[in-house]
């Protein structure tokens, strides 16, 4: 088994442990989305592991808040969260609430919860990026 598949399998274990430890949350969606999300974060998204607020980053908006365990696990891989944060999943005051919250968790681009809510957020971000490019020039 190659390192990529081992990394994905380990992430699946983290997702299952995260949800089970909280005795609350969803595993189905995060597990089914993990393979493509892992590839997206690893090979396509442009971000700075040392600075989650880097201005020129790509934004990943998780529209389905029920898959927060997926996003939190990937943010652990980047280094913006750690396994102690995962152990606090869905606990009041933690960096890993049940649905992603922008001002609480580094790497969360939009607070989402109800299904589809992130679509409007993502469209707004894309439009604002186009406006900024027209004012300041191409990246």
TORVO-397734 format. One line per 8 residues: number of its first residue (from 1); for each residue x, y, z of C-alpha. Coordinates in nm, 3 decimals, decimal comma, always signed. Layout:
BEGIN
NUM	X Y Z; ...
END
This chain:
BEGIN
1	+0,000 +0,000 +0,000; +0,139 +0,341 -0,095; +0,172 +0,639 +0,137; -0,127 +0,817 -0,017; -0,363 +0,529 +0,057; -0,219 +0,495 +0,407; -0,280 +0,866 +0,468; -0,640 +0,835 +0,348
9	-0,700 +0,526 +0,560; -0,554 +0,698 +0,865; -0,779 +1,000 +0,802; -1,080 +0,768 +0,785; -0,984 +0,634 +1,126; -0,952 +0,989 +1,261; -1,299 +1,075 +1,130; -1,452 +0,766 +1,290
17	-1,271 +0,825 +1,620; -1,365 +1,194 +1,623; -1,735 +1,126 +1,582; -1,742 +0,826 +1,813; -1,555 +1,010 +2,088; -1,816 +1,289 +2,077; -2,094 +1,031 +2,059; -2,247 +1,273 +1,813
25	-2,200 +1,371 +1,451; -2,188 +1,208 +1,110; -1,940 +0,966 +0,954; -2,108 +0,868 +0,626; -2,062 +1,195 +0,441; -1,708 +1,262 +0,560; -1,597 +0,908 +0,474; -1,752 +0,920 +0,127
33	-1,599 +1,262 +0,052; -1,255 +1,197 +0,194; -1,079 +1,056 -0,113; -1,151 +1,351 -0,342; -1,116 +1,611 -0,065; -0,773 +1,468 +0,025; -0,659 +1,496 -0,338; -0,807 +1,846 -0,365
41	-0,617 +1,969 -0,058; -0,297 +1,782 -0,144; -0,267 +1,854 -0,516; -0,485 +2,150 -0,614; -0,563 +2,404 -0,343; -0,315 +2,686 -0,300; -0,258 +2,780 +0,066; +0,022 +2,853 +0,310
49	+0,047 +2,593 +0,590; +0,211 +2,859 +0,808; -0,063 +3,119 +0,752; -0,430 +3,018 +0,725; -0,520 +3,382 +0,651; -0,280 +3,427 +0,357; -0,458 +3,669 +0,123; -0,387 +3,489 -0,204
57	-0,510 +3,145 -0,090; -0,775 +2,933 -0,250; -1,088 +2,905 -0,039; -1,257 +2,573 +0,041; -1,615 +2,627 +0,156; -1,774 +2,324 +0,316; -2,139 +2,380 +0,229; -2,260 +2,074 +0,420
65	-2,180 +2,139 +0,784; -2,256 +1,776 +0,864; -1,920 +1,688 +0,709; -1,724 +1,899 +0,956; -1,525 +1,595 +1,077; -1,385 +1,570 +0,723; -1,272 +1,932 +0,717; -1,128 +1,917 +1,069
73	-0,928 +1,604 +0,983; -0,784 +1,770 +0,672; -0,701 +2,082 +0,874; -0,512 +1,851 +1,112; -0,307 +1,722 +0,820; -0,220 +2,081 +0,725; -0,127 +2,164 +1,084; -0,398 +2,423 +1,159
81	-0,561 +2,184 +1,409; -0,424 +1,892 +1,610; -0,556 +1,564 +1,745; -0,637 +1,728 +2,079; -0,873 +1,958 +1,889; -1,036 +1,652 +1,728; -1,088 +1,503 +2,073; -1,294 +1,813 +2,159
89	-1,521 +1,770 +1,855; -1,872 +1,912 +1,918; -1,778 +2,038 +2,265; -1,878 +2,387 +2,377; -1,591 +2,632 +2,334; -1,376 +2,401 +2,120; -1,208 +2,478 +1,786; -1,411 +2,191 +1,640
97	-1,782 +2,270 +1,683; -2,049 +2,053 +1,525; -2,071 +2,281 +1,222; -1,769 +2,482 +1,101; -1,748 +2,838 +1,232; -1,532 +3,099 +1,058; -1,413 +3,293 +1,362; -1,331 +2,986 +1,571
105	-1,138 +2,745 +1,351; -0,833 +2,833 +1,137; -0,891 +2,720 +0,779; -1,270 +2,749 +0,794; -1,364 +3,003 +0,528; -1,737 +3,030 +0,600; -1,969 +2,941 +0,886; -2,205 +2,678 +0,749
113	-2,474 +2,451 +0,881; -2,792 +2,414 +0,676; -2,737 +2,228 +0,352; -2,649 +2,454 +0,063; -2,571 +2,758 +0,277; -2,208 +2,755 +0,165; -2,298 +2,795 -0,202; -2,400 +3,158 -0,151
121	-2,088 +3,220 +0,055; -1,865 +3,070 -0,213; -2,031 +3,268 -0,492; -1,986 +3,589 -0,292; -1,617 +3,509 -0,239; -1,569 +3,440 -0,611; -1,744 +3,763 -0,712; -1,541 +3,967 -0,464
129	-1,222 +3,807 -0,599; -1,319 +3,915 -0,952; -1,384 +4,268 -0,829; -1,048 +4,281 -0,649; -0,870 +4,151 -0,961; -1,033 +4,420 -1,175; -0,920 +4,689 -0,930; -0,572 +4,563 -0,843
137	-0,485 +4,349 -1,146; -0,434 +3,978 -1,193; -0,269 +3,764 -0,926
END
